[in-house]
Amino acid sequence: MERRTFIMSTAAAIGSAGFVIAGCTTTDSPADNEARRREIESGADGALSRLYGSSRGAKELSQRAEAILVFPRVVSGGFIVGGEYGDGVLRTRGKSSGYYRLAGGSFGFLAGAQSQAVVMMFMTPGALQGFLKCTGWTAGVDATVSVAKMGATGEIDTNTAKQSIVGFAITNAGLYGGLSLDGSKITRLDL
């Protein structure tokens, strides 16, 4: 029993320390902010190119979207206690309109780490306005993000295309169907 308590306590401490370190910020110079914006923009361009290359339906869906939120690199991992973290950009009608941070945590049977790009398409004006009005928007609480379902030809399922927010996860191997953003909090960055 003591061993189990020790393992649980250690895992919780490691997970908490990781979130504290990830949440620490310093005052950045305007040049640092500009470099960070360029890095996020470049990563977002690459993530969208990979998404559109994997699914013709995603490109068509993006053309109907009110805005697209792209997190080019979301790192997630842990041992019993886990977390995910990444910075991204909101593009409204093709123009960058803000920078955001995605952070989340989980508890359960897990071990390992992975990196993926996450793309969320806001398909209705109401969904976009709901996102923009929140100071800390939480997936699954403030709105439901429907994970895109693809057919063998790369076409998006018609039920998915009717949702107000559609999410995609892209790994190095292509589209990933195991995306779960519930509980992930998204906050605006001052960049």
URJOLIN-V126831 format. One record per residue. PHI is phi in radians with two decimals (* if undefined). OMEGA is omega in whole degrees, 0 to 359 (none if undefined). D_LAST is the distance of its C-alpha to the last C-alpha in whole Angstrom. Layout:
phi = (PHI;PHI)
omega = (OMEGA;OMEGA)
d_last = (D_LAST;D_LAST)
This chain:
phi = (*;-1.15;-1.08;-1.10;-1.09;-1.08;-1.10;-1.11;-1.14;-1.12;-1.08;-1.12;-1.14;-1.11;-1.09;-1.13;-1.09;-1.08;-1.22;-1.14;-1.13;-1.13;-1.47;-1.23;-2.27;-2.14;-1.34;-1.73;-1.37;-1.00;-1.17;-1.11;-1.10;-1.12;-1.11;-1.13;-1.08;-1.09;-1.11;-1.13;-1.06;-1.10;-1.10;-1.13;-1.03;-1.13;-1.11;-1.15;-1.07;-1.14;-1.09;-1.16;-1.23;-1.44;-2.59;-1.07;-1.12;-1.16;-1.11;-1.11;-1.13;-1.11;-1.23;-1.69;-1.26;-1.23;-2.77;-2.26;-1.82;-2.07;-1.90;-1.17;-2.55;-1.85;-1.69;-2.33;3.07;2.73;-2.36;1.22;-1.77;-2.28;-2.73;-2.45;-2.76;-3.06;-1.92;-2.65;-2.29;-1.70;-2.01;-1.90;0.93;1.52;-1.94;-1.17;-2.22;2.84;-2.05;-2.39;-2.10;-1.85;-2.49;-2.77;-2.42;-2.65;-2.44;2.69;-1.43;-2.63;-2.77;2.14;-2.61;-2.72;-2.24;-2.62;-1.65;-2.13;-2.17;-2.12;-1.86;-1.57;-1.56;-2.18;-1.04;-1.11;-1.13;-1.15;-1.10;-1.05;-1.16;-1.18;-1.32;-1.44;-1.45;-2.55;-1.38;-2.07;-1.12;1.59;-1.89;-1.39;-2.93;-1.68;-1.79;-1.50;-1.31;-1.12;-1.92;-1.92;-1.52;-1.11;-1.56;1.54;-1.44;-1.47;-0.96;-1.11;-1.18;-1.10;-1.12;-1.56;-1.34;-1.41;-2.37;-2.06;-1.96;-2.28;-2.16;-2.14;-1.85;-1.09;-1.53;2.13;-1.15;-2.07;-1.55;-1.64;-1.19;-2.42;-1.79;-0.97;1.58;-1.30;-1.80;-2.08;-2.21;-1.33;-1.72;-1.65;-2.01)
omega = (180;179;180;178;179;181;180;181;179;179;179;180;179;179;179;180;178;179;178;180;180;182;180;177;175;178;182;177;177;179;177;179;179;178;179;177;179;179;179;180;180;178;179;177;179;180;179;177;178;179;182;177;180;186;176;180;179;178;179;179;181;180;178;184;174;178;179;177;185;172;187;182;175;180;178;179;178;175;186;174;183;179;176;188;175;178;182;184;173;178;178;182;176;181;179;182;176;181;189;176;175;177;179;179;178;179;179;181;178;176;178;181;176;176;179;172;178;179;176;179;177;189;181;176;180;179;179;180;177;178;184;182;183;175;176;185;181;178;180;178;180;177;178;176;179;178;182;176;184;172;181;181;181;178;179;177;184;177;177;183;180;183;182;175;181;181;177;171;181;174;177;181;181;182;183;185;185;181;172;180;182;180;178;181;180;180;181;177;173;179;none)
d_last = (48;46;45;43;42;41;39;37;36;35;33;31;30;29;27;26;25;23;21;20;19;17;15;15;12;12;11;9;10;8;10;9;5;7;10;8;7;11;12;11;12;15;16;16;18;20;20;21;24;25;26;27;30;31;31;32;32;28;28;30;28;25;26;27;24;22;19;18;16;16;15;16;17;18;20;23;26;28;32;33;30;27;23;21;17;14;11;11;10;12;15;17;20;18;15;12;11;8;7;9;11;15;17;21;24;28;31;34;36;33;33;31;27;26;23;22;20;20;20;20;22;22;25;26;25;26;24;20;21;22;18;16;18;18;16;17;18;21;23;26;26;24;25;27;26;29;29;30;33;35;38;40;39;35;36;34;36;37;36;33;32;33;30;28;25;26;24;25;24;25;26;28;31;30;29;29;31;31;27;27;24;26;24;21;18;15;12;9;6;4;0)
